[in-house]
């Protein structure tokens, strides 16, 4: 959990993924499309990957990946990201966190 | 019993024929009805017969021929009786033999003149193929046989033996005819069975596509998913009916210009009803994601425009922009933005799907260079399959997110629009899909060459 929080606060936009997860690929594409350059951490490449995944599930992230943090705050999984994106709040959050400027 | 009264001693071969005809005038016509009928055609065809031509050149055959023809016609015209096979076979052996020798094989049509079907009193009779073959053989032996057969004195002695032969031959012909009829009936039966088989196969194919798994081994898991697909199709049909009712209610409300509050209630009913289908889709996807993704529950034209198991929100918004005027600038901006964000999300999800396809392909294609240990290969194969199975499982996630996007887009649209505009938007969406469905029906019913 600490590792997760630690990494999440290091950059404005942070996404925890797995290398084999294709939905993670979709969410990454969306962020790039918006002009953000989020920090990507692949849990299957991390030493404490399993613990981190468990921690993310504890936050209510189901499925555990992709897990999105903006400005250190846990936003949600793919479903939440898409919902926020459609109603425009995702963009606003990114601007607020200074991940993007327009 | 016919007797031979020489009427024209001058011509030997044809003359005897003429004699026979004349003599039989005095006997039971019924017995010779068929032979007469036959003979007329023979007489007509005689001119084509090389043997006859040969004989013709030897005697005054032509005159006799006409005599014969005229005689035959008058005889046949007065016929009323039907005769049995037996009596019909009691031809004048002389007559028959000479006929055989002189007859030409008619071009096409043959009817077995040994038939029990003696009803045919028409002058134009035909010979069977069997008989034709029969006669062909005799024809080849013709020229010499003709001269032999024309010996009138010899024929009368051979008569009894020939009668048996004639009877036998007639029975053979009868049997052959019956056999041909049976064969024809059998072939017709086969043809109709074949047609039915292709129809059944088509039905089966259609049923398979709809998810009904018909297996000889009775695989339970397959039939479960099949049932899931079928159950969804049924529920979708019901949902469409309910949707039609809601939309009709909305349409009449819009046309009768009801107040905003009342309209709002009806609009909310419709949007809530939309939630139902997404719930249904979610349940069905758990049972059979491929059925939903395939779009077989939609009509063909709808299927053409499908994107991850449903419609494309950005396209729908594009369609609506024209129909919702007048719009305020703010609304216009909001709708353009919505269309843009929807497009972005669609692209992101599409890219994810492509990555999934690629990954799956790589997993399945990745066969390690042949190792000597076969168990290693098996382990590899199983590992590959397990990985591929995992990847397939993520398809459900994509469908869920695509449906999520569709729902969210509609919700956001209603936030931007007024109640009345929302009502018109819902009507426009419904009309559009109705037209697509109607187009599908027309297409399926189109005449094909």
HADDOCK unambig.tbl for C-alpha pairs under 7 A between the chains (distance, minus, plus):
assign (segid A and resid 22 and name CA) (segid B and resid 352 and name CA) 5.18 0.50 0.50
assign (segid A and resid 22 and name CA) (segid B and resid 355 and name CA) 6.13 0.50 0.50
assign (segid A and resid 22 and name CA) (segid B and resid 356 and name CA) 5.65 0.50 0.50
assign (segid A and resid 23 and name CA) (segid B and resid 352 and name CA) 5.68 0.50 0.50
assign (segid A and resid 25 and name CA) (segid B and resid 352 and name CA) 5.43 0.50 0.50
assign (segid A and resid 26 and name CA) (segid B and resid 348 and name CA) 4.67 0.50 0.50
assign (segid A and resid 26 and name CA) (segid B and resid 349 and name CA) 5.14 0.50 0.50
assign (segid A and resid 26 and name CA) (segid B and resid 351 and name CA) 6.03 0.50 0.50
assign (segid A and resid 26 and name CA) (segid B and resid 352 and name CA) 4.47 0.50 0.50
assign (segid A and resid 27 and name CA) (segid B and resid 348 and name CA) 6.65 0.50 0.50
assign (segid A and resid 29 and name CA) (segid B and resid 348 and name CA) 5.41 0.50 0.50
assign (segid A and resid 30 and name CA) (segid B and resid 344 and name CA) 6.81 0.50 0.50
assign (segid A and resid 30 and name CA) (segid B and resid 345 and name CA) 6.56 0.50 0.50
assign (segid A and resid 30 and name CA) (segid B and resid 348 and name CA) 5.32 0.50 0.50
assign (segid A and resid 79 and name CA) (segid B and resid 401 and name CA) 6.19 0.50 0.50
assign (segid A and resid 82 and name CA) (segid B and resid 345 and name CA) 6.95 0.50 0.50
assign (segid A and resid 82 and name CA) (segid B and resid 405 and name CA) 6.63 0.50 0.50
assign (segid A and resid 83 and name CA) (segid B and resid 408 and name CA) 6.15 0.50 0.50
assign (segid A and resid 85 and name CA) (segid B and resid 341 and name CA) 6.94 0.50 0.50
assign (segid A and resid 86 and name CA) (segid B and resid 338 and name CA) 6.73 0.50 0.50
assign (segid A and resid 86 and name CA) (segid B and resid 341 and name CA) 5.94 0.50 0.50
assign (segid A and resid 86 and name CA) (segid B and resid 342 and name CA) 6.44 0.50 0.50
assign (segid A and resid 86 and name CA) (segid B and resid 408 and name CA) 6.56 0.50 0.50
assign (segid A and resid 86 and name CA) (segid B and resid 409 and name CA) 6.36 0.50 0.50
assign (segid A and resid 87 and name CA) (segid B and resid 412 and name CA) 6.18 0.50 0.50
